Amino acid sequence: MRIIENTLLSALAAGITIAASGTAHASSHREAPAIAEDQFADNTDVYAFISPQSPDRVVLVANYVPLLLPASGPNFYKFADSVRYEMHIDNDGDAVSDITYRFTFKTKVGNGNTFLYNTGPITSITDAALNVKQTYTLTRIDDVSDDAEVIARDVPVAPWYVGKRSFPNNTYDMVANQAIKTAGSVKVFAGPRDEPFFVDLHVFDLLGVGGAPTTDGVNVMSLVLEVPIRDVAIDGVRPRSGDMSPSSVIGVYASSSRQKVTIRRRNSPTENDGGFVQVSRLGWPLVNEVLIPLKDKDKFNRTQPHRDVANFGAYILMPELPGLLNAVLNAGCAPTPASGRTDIVGLLSPRGTTAADLLRLDIRAGQTFEHSSFPNGRKLADDVTDTELTVLCNNGGALGDGVNANDKPFLTTFPYLASPVSGNP
């Protein structure tokens, strides 16, 4: 693993790119046919890093609902009341979830006789002028014992940034910050944020890059959770600094689930019934989007990480992208060895953990925010597209899409993601 990381760092330092540097574009995220038709349940990105403010705490970010145009009224975007949004943590290395943080939402309309999201300027998150309000319940589930603990109820979701008339005198951030909730040792936020994943979307036009920005200024729905590391470590104890066991890292992924049955009747609300079925999941960025072929993308979203090797291992060992990079861009990517890309498998299975699409983060004592760089966790500012292109091409040089930073600066304090783009700046 250390050899792979050193090789990766050397390649990134080489600075060879396939496009000139430019401003940031948002990600597409529409990685599978079925979930592309169900945007409110679509995972877009997962981040995990040691808190920059408290090295004994870990920050988990799960984003959903891609490519949200700021001026999207009158029914502005929100989380779906019918979806379970979950963050999962594997803390013993077997790629099976041991701890789940579940978010469930409820929407309330104050005045149903108007089409307006807000009926006047909004001065607080409880303002009567905010006509459409959403709240959520956060539950921590011990997946081993099946014990569940409600951490917080009826927590307000930050409102949509409708525009300068709805939030006069630049008051949006003040109102949105009221959605930050501290419940015991847990800090949590839910609401719209600026899309943090920067990439040149022209890459999907036969790997074209370097064009003018096309999707700057879009938003995403974010869940941000900060908890003590002991809360996610095995047996509630942070591993010591010299620990090299599978439990010295956590594996993180996010998912969304819907009930099995949806009933639509004339002149009545939609009803949902039955148990919940996972419809989307995400750990590493771009795995399902780029590495999994169309025929298996929906299957990927409905299966569990511990089955990844059996279900999708061949696509990791023999990835399609290096050949495409050579054929379309003449990138000079190294031939795939007969034994396959075991180096990528190594990145997905550090310290003897089960290989799976999990974002692994070292949580040993002494680890800090500066250590949390992809593929050891993922900070908001990590250029994962360049990193993954470099790893996949494997020719000793660095590849990139020419987009090297987000279009808005990230915050230095919780919830860390930049404020959403206004619908009427």
matplotlib code that plots the C-alpha trace (Angstrom):
import matplotlib.pyplot as plt

x = [0.0, 2.8, 4.5, 1.3, 0.8, 4.3, 4.0, 0.8, 2.3, 5.2, 2.9, 0.8, 3.9, 4.9, 2.1, 1.5, -2.1, -4.3, -5.9, -5.0, -6.1, -9.6, -12.4, -14.5, -17.4, -19.9, -20.1, -22.8, -23.3, -26.1, -24.2, -26.8, -30.0, -32.5, -31.2, -31.0, -34.8, -35.0, -32.8, -34.0, -32.5, -29.3, -26.0, -23.5, -20.5, -19.1, -16.3, -14.6, -11.9, -10.5, -12.0, -9.7, -10.9, -10.7, -8.4, -10.3, -13.4, -14.3, -16.4, -18.7, -20.4, -23.0, -24.4, -27.6, -29.7, -27.4, -27.1, -29.6, -30.2, -30.5, -33.5, -35.6, -38.9, -41.6, -41.0, -37.4, -35.3, -35.3, -34.8, -37.5, -39.8, -40.1, -36.4, -34.1, -30.7, -27.9, -24.2, -22.6, -19.4, -17.4, -15.0, -13.6, -12.5, -15.0, -16.9, -20.1, -21.7, -21.3, -22.8, -25.5, -26.5, -30.0, -31.8, -35.5, -37.4, -40.7, -42.1, -44.7, -46.5, -47.8, -50.2, -51.4, -53.4, -50.4, -47.8, -45.0, -42.1, -41.8, -44.4, -42.0, -38.4, -36.9, -35.1, -34.8, -35.2, -38.5, -39.8, -43.5, -42.7, -40.9, -43.9, -42.3, -40.3, -38.5, -37.2, -35.5, -34.8, -31.3, -30.9, -27.7, -28.1, -25.7, -25.9, -24.4, -26.9, -29.6, -30.0, -31.2, -30.8, -32.5, -29.9, -32.1, -35.7, -37.4, -34.1, -34.7, -33.3, -31.6, -33.9, -33.2, -31.3, -34.2, -32.5, -31.7, -35.3, -36.1, -32.9, -32.2, -28.9, -27.0, -28.8, -28.9, -25.8, -27.1, -30.4, -28.7, -26.3, -29.3, -29.7, -26.5, -27.5, -25.4, -26.9, -24.6, -21.3, -22.8, -22.9, -25.1, -26.3, -28.8, -29.5, -28.5, -24.8, -22.7, -21.8, -18.2, -17.2, -15.2, -14.7, -14.8, -18.1, -16.8, -15.0, -18.2, -18.0, -15.4, -13.1, -13.0, -11.7, -10.7, -13.9, -15.7, -17.5, -21.0, -22.3, -20.7, -23.1, -25.2, -26.2, -26.6, -28.4, -25.9, -25.8, -22.9, -22.1, -19.3, -18.8, -16.1, -13.8, -14.6, -18.2, -17.3, -14.3, -14.6, -15.6, -15.7, -11.9, -9.7, -6.9, -3.4, -0.9, 1.0, -2.0, -1.8, -4.9, -8.0, -9.8, -7.3, -9.3, -13.0, -14.8, -17.5, -20.3, -23.6, -26.9, -30.5, -33.5, -37.1, -40.1, -40.8, -44.3, -45.6, -49.3, -50.7, -54.5, -56.5, -57.2, -55.2, -51.7, -49.1, -48.7, -45.6, -45.6, -43.4, -39.8, -37.1, -34.9, -31.5, -31.6, -28.3, -24.9, -21.6, -18.1, -15.2, -15.9, -16.6, -16.5, -20.0, -20.0, -16.8, -15.7, -19.0, -20.5, -24.1, -25.4, -24.4, -24.8, -28.3, -27.2, -24.2, -26.6, -28.7, -26.0, -23.8, -20.0, -18.9, -20.1, -18.1, -15.3, -17.7, -20.0, -17.7, -14.1, -13.4, -14.2, -11.7, -8.9, -9.5, -10.8, -12.1, -10.8, -7.1, -7.8, -10.2, -7.6, -5.1, -7.6, -9.1, -6.4, -3.3, -2.5, 0.2, -1.4, 0.5, -0.9, -3.0, -0.9, -2.2, -2.9, -5.0, -4.8, -3.9, -2.6, -6.2, -7.4, -4.7, -6.0, -9.5, -8.3, -5.7, -4.3, -6.0, -9.5, -11.9, -11.7, -14.8, -16.1, -15.6, -13.9, -11.3, -10.0, -7.1, -8.5, -5.5, -4.3, -2.1, -4.0, -5.1, -6.9, -3.7, -3.4, -6.9, -6.1, -7.7, -7.4, -7.0, -10.4, -11.4, -11.3, -13.6, -10.6, -9.1, -8.8, -10.1, -10.6, -7.0, -5.9, -8.1, -7.1, -3.5, -3.9, -5.9, -3.5, -0.5, 2.2, 4.3, 2.9, 0.0, -3.3, -6.0, -9.1, -7.6, -10.1, -8.1, -10.3, -13.9, -15.5, -16.2, -13.9, -14.8, -15.5, -13.0, -15.7, -18.6, -20.4, -17.3, -19.1, -19.6, -22.9, -25.3, -25.6, -28.4, -31.4, -31.4, -27.9]
y = [0.0, 2.5, 1.8, 2.4, 5.7, 6.9, 6.1, 8.0, 11.0, 11.0, 10.8, 13.7, 15.8, 15.3, 17.7, 16.3, 17.1, 16.6, 20.0, 23.5, 24.6, 26.2, 27.0, 24.3, 22.4, 20.4, 16.7, 14.8, 12.0, 10.4, 7.1, 4.5, 4.3, 3.7, 6.3, 8.9, 8.7, 9.1, 12.2, 12.7, 9.4, 9.8, 9.7, 12.2, 12.1, 11.0, 12.6, 11.5, 13.4, 14.1, 17.3, 20.4, 21.8, 18.7, 15.9, 13.5, 13.9, 12.7, 14.5, 12.6, 14.2, 12.6, 14.6, 13.8, 15.2, 16.3, 19.4, 21.7, 25.0, 27.8, 29.5, 26.3, 27.7, 27.7, 24.1, 24.3, 21.2, 19.4, 15.9, 13.4, 12.5, 9.0, 8.2, 6.8, 8.6, 6.7, 6.9, 3.5, 2.7, -0.5, -0.5, -4.1, -4.3, -6.9, -4.4, -5.0, -2.0, -1.9, 1.5, 3.4, 7.0, 7.3, 10.6, 10.6, 13.8, 15.4, 18.4, 20.8, 23.5, 26.4, 27.9, 25.6, 28.4, 30.1, 28.8, 30.6, 28.8, 31.9, 34.6, 37.4, 38.0, 35.2, 36.4, 33.0, 29.4, 29.4, 32.5, 32.2, 33.7, 30.4, 28.6, 25.2, 23.9, 20.5, 18.7, 15.4, 12.8, 11.4, 7.9, 5.9, 2.2, -0.5, -2.9, -5.7, -5.6, -3.9, -1.3, 2.1, 5.4, 8.6, 11.3, 14.3, 14.9, 17.6, 19.3, 22.0, 21.7, 24.9, 26.6, 27.1, 30.2, 31.7, 35.1, 38.5, 39.6, 36.6, 37.0, 40.8, 42.2, 39.0, 37.2, 33.7, 32.4, 33.6, 31.7, 28.6, 28.4, 28.0, 24.6, 23.5, 21.2, 20.0, 16.9, 15.7, 15.0, 15.0, 18.0, 17.8, 19.8, 19.2, 21.5, 22.9, 23.7, 24.6, 21.5, 20.7, 18.0, 19.8, 18.1, 19.1, 17.5, 17.5, 14.3, 12.5, 13.8, 11.1, 12.3, 15.9, 18.4, 22.1, 23.6, 26.6, 26.0, 24.7, 23.8, 26.2, 27.6, 24.5, 23.2, 19.9, 18.6, 17.9, 15.9, 16.7, 14.8, 15.3, 12.8, 11.7, 9.1, 6.7, 6.7, 5.0, 2.9, -0.8, -1.2, 2.5, 2.9, 4.8, 2.6, 3.4, 5.1, 1.9, -0.3, -1.8, -4.1, -3.8, -2.0, 0.9, 2.3, 2.8, 2.2, 4.7, 4.6, 6.4, 4.9, 5.7, 3.4, 3.4, 1.2, -1.7, -0.7, 2.7, 3.1, 5.9, 6.5, 9.2, 12.2, 11.0, 11.2, 8.6, 5.9, 3.8, 0.4, -2.6, -2.9, -0.6, -1.5, 0.2, 2.1, 3.9, 3.7, 5.4, 5.1, 6.0, 8.7, 7.7, 3.9, 3.1, 6.1, 5.1, 1.6, -0.3, -0.9, 0.0, -3.6, -3.8, -0.2, -0.7, -3.9, -2.1, 0.4, -2.4, -4.7, -4.5, -3.6, -7.0, -8.6, -6.2, -8.6, -11.4, -9.1, -6.5, -7.6, -8.2, -4.6, -3.3, -5.8, -5.0, -1.4, 0.0, 3.5, 3.1, 1.7, 4.6, 7.1, 5.7, 5.3, 8.8, 10.9, 8.9, 9.2, 6.5, 4.6, 1.4, -1.9, -3.8, -6.7, -10.2, -10.5, -7.4, -4.1, -5.6, -2.1, -0.8, -3.7, -2.8, 0.8, -0.6, -3.0, -1.2, -3.1, -6.4, -5.0, -6.7, -5.1, -3.1, 0.3, 1.9, 5.2, 4.1, 6.5, 6.0, 6.8, 5.9, 8.3, 11.0, 11.2, 14.8, 16.7, 17.0, 13.2, 12.9, 13.0, 10.7, 7.7, 8.0, 9.4, 12.4, 16.1, 18.5, 20.1, 16.8, 16.6, 13.0, 13.1, 13.8, 11.2, 8.5, 9.3, 9.1, 5.7, 4.2, 5.3, 4.1, 5.4, 7.2, 10.6, 12.6, 13.0, 15.5, 17.2, 20.7, 21.6, 21.8, 23.6, 24.3, 27.5, 28.7, 28.5, 25.9, 27.0, 26.5, 25.6, 23.3, 22.4, 23.1, 23.1, 26.5, 28.2, 27.4, 29.6, 32.1, 31.8, 35.6, 37.0]
z = [0.0, 0.9, -2.4, -4.3, -2.4, -3.0, -6.7, -6.9, -5.2, -7.6, -10.6, -9.3, -8.7, -12.4, -13.3, -16.9, -17.8, -20.8, -20.6, -19.5, -16.1, -15.9, -13.6, -11.9, -13.3, -11.4, -11.6, -13.5, -11.0, -13.1, -13.0, -13.6, -15.8, -13.0, -10.5, -13.3, -13.3, -9.5, -8.8, -5.2, -4.2, -6.2, -4.3, -5.8, -3.5, -0.2, 1.8, 5.0, 6.9, 10.3, 11.5, 10.9, 14.2, 16.4, 15.5, 17.8, 15.6, 12.1, 9.5, 7.1, 4.1, 1.9, -1.1, -3.0, -5.8, -8.6, -10.8, -9.0, -10.8, -8.2, -9.9, -9.8, -8.3, -7.4, -6.1, -4.9, -4.3, -1.0, 0.4, -0.3, 2.6, 1.1, 1.0, 3.7, 3.4, 5.2, 6.0, 6.7, 8.6, 8.5, 11.4, 11.4, 7.7, 6.4, 4.1, 6.1, 7.7, 11.5, 12.2, 10.3, 10.6, 9.1, 8.1, 7.5, 6.5, 6.9, 4.9, 6.2, 4.2, 6.2, 3.6, 0.9, -0.8, -2.3, -4.9, -3.0, -1.3, 1.0, 1.4, 2.4, 3.5, 5.6, 8.8, 10.6, 10.0, 11.9, 10.2, 9.3, 5.9, 5.1, 3.8, 3.0, 5.9, 6.2, 9.3, 9.9, 12.4, 12.8, 14.1, 14.9, 14.3, 15.6, 12.7, 14.8, 17.6, 15.7, 18.5, 17.4, 19.1, 18.0, 18.2, 17.2, 16.2, 14.2, 13.2, 10.6, 7.2, 5.8, 3.3, -0.4, -1.3, -3.2, -3.9, -2.6, -2.2, 0.0, 2.0, 1.9, 3.2, 2.7, 5.5, 3.9, 5.7, 9.0, 8.5, 7.1, 10.0, 12.3, 10.7, 12.4, 15.3, 18.2, 20.0, 22.7, 21.0, 17.5, 15.1, 12.1, 9.1, 6.3, 3.4, 0.0, -0.6, -3.6, -5.6, -4.3, -6.9, -9.6, -13.0, -16.7, -17.9, -21.4, -20.4, -21.3, -24.8, -25.9, -23.1, -24.4, -21.9, -21.8, -23.0, -21.5, -18.2, -18.7, -15.2, -12.8, -10.2, -9.4, -6.0, -4.3, -1.2, 1.6, 4.8, 7.1, 10.2, 12.7, 15.5, 17.9, 16.3, 19.2, 18.1, 14.8, 16.0, 16.9, 20.6, 20.9, 21.2, 18.8, 17.5, 18.7, 16.4, 15.6, 14.9, 11.4, 11.7, 9.5, 12.3, 12.1, 9.2, 8.7, 5.5, 4.6, 2.0, 1.7, 0.4, -0.3, 0.0, -1.0, 0.0, -2.3, -3.3, -4.7, -5.2, -7.4, -7.4, -9.1, -6.9, -3.9, -2.7, -3.6, -1.1, -0.3, 1.4, 2.2, 3.3, 2.1, -0.8, -1.5, -4.8, -4.7, -3.0, -3.3, -1.7, -3.9, -6.5, -10.1, -9.5, -10.7, -13.1, -15.0, -14.1, -14.1, -17.5, -18.4, -18.0, -14.3, -13.1, -11.6, -10.0, -8.4, -6.8, -5.3, -3.9, -0.9, -0.8, 0.6, -2.6, -4.9, -5.7, -6.7, -8.6, -10.2, -9.6, -13.2, -14.1, -11.5, -12.6, -16.3, -16.5, -19.7, -19.3, -20.0, -23.4, -24.1, -23.0, -25.5, -28.3, -28.0, -26.5, -27.3, -23.6, -23.5, -20.7, -19.7, -20.9, -18.4, -17.0, -17.6, -13.9, -14.0, -12.0, -8.6, -7.6, -7.7, -5.7, -3.2, -2.9, -2.2, 0.5, 2.7, 5.8, 4.9, 4.7, 2.3, -1.2, -1.8, -3.0, 0.4, 1.2, 3.7, 6.3, 8.8, 12.3, 14.4, 17.1, 15.7, 12.4, 11.5, 8.8, 6.8, 6.6, 5.1, 1.5, -1.1, -1.2, 2.6, 3.1, 1.0, 1.7, -0.1, -2.0, -3.1, -6.9, -7.2, -10.9, -11.6, -9.0, -10.5, -14.1, -13.0, -11.3, -14.2, -16.9, -14.8, -17.1, -14.5, -15.4, -14.1, -16.1, -15.4, -16.7, -16.3, -13.5, -10.3, -7.7, -6.8, -8.1, -4.6, -1.6, 1.1, 4.6, 7.4, 9.9, 10.0, 7.7, 5.5, 2.2, 0.5, 0.7, -2.2, -5.2, -5.1, -7.4, -7.8, -6.8]

ax = plt.figure().add_subplot(projection="3d")
ax.plot(x, y, z, "-o")
ax.set_aspect("equal")
plt.show()
